[in-house]
């Protein structure tokens, strides 16, 4: 009887590495963090696309001819035609948009019409000054607004609440440039205590940061006041008071953590807004940041500088909101599911 040929056993398939297994699990069945980050990154890409389109449309919608700005007011028609060709303005709009996006992907924000500098170099030089004002204003707002809102809520009374609402409402309604002008007149020119303009000394930071911080401080203090009143009415706070815990421990350990979500959300929105608010404040104080450079570029019709600075500020605001959402997800994982941290 003939024997059947033996069939060799299949070779064992090597198990994937642990890192690849984790990546495969995330891609096939992303958890709350995976869904959260994918949603936020998708939103960031949409914002970036809108910003790129809007900054490109600026040159098309702003009255005036960029070629005339570059060639000069006395340029001949032949020179204007050559300049338009050099700038790519004689191409169809779609071709101009493709060139603009291609340049952005290469890290090229264009060249200033006025100074012939790279816009990327201008942004890199000016951005740290703007960041000083924006970050300083947000930190000052949080350091003042959180204790102020909590104290006024803990010691709540009818007249105190009315006065608090009136003062914070008035402070939040005053525009930054009006407040900045008043500070210059009072402390810079009248009393001479602080430098009225420039960034030569550390004291030059005081008035611009104060002008930016006051509206944000009032807005955050009102939110903290309302949230503190809500937290104090909870059962666990009544239990903490019944146990006669020290006030600092009771409010710092039990009340403050429950205020962080709304406070950080609002703080992130204020920081993003301050990047735009610095445009006017920097002009008031002659501060060498992006804001004052944008104003100068608008007056000189230096369109590449306007485009590059606006695009940079917009992307920074979007990234800051994303970072705030991630921080909220770390502090309160419930926001990953409910979307409560979305700003």
Buried (B, 14 or more C-beta within 10 A) or exposed (E): EEEEEEEEEEEEEEEEEEEEEEEEEBEEEEEEBBEBBEBBEEBBEEBBEEBBEBBBEBBEEEEEEBBBBBBEEEBEEEBBBBBBEEBEBBBEEEEBBEBBBEEBEEEBBBBBBBEEEBBBEBBEBBBEBBBBBBEBBBBBBBEBBBBBBBBBBBEBEEEEBEEBEEEBEEBBEBEBBEBBBEBBEEBBEEEEEBBBBEBEEEEBBBBBBBBBBBBBBBBBBBBBBBBBBEBBEEEEBEEBEEEEBEEEEBBEEBBBEBBBBBBBBBBBBBBBBBBBBBBBBBBBBBBBBBBBBBBBBBEBBBBBBBBBBBBBBBBBBBBBBBEBBBBBBEBBEBBBEEEBBBB
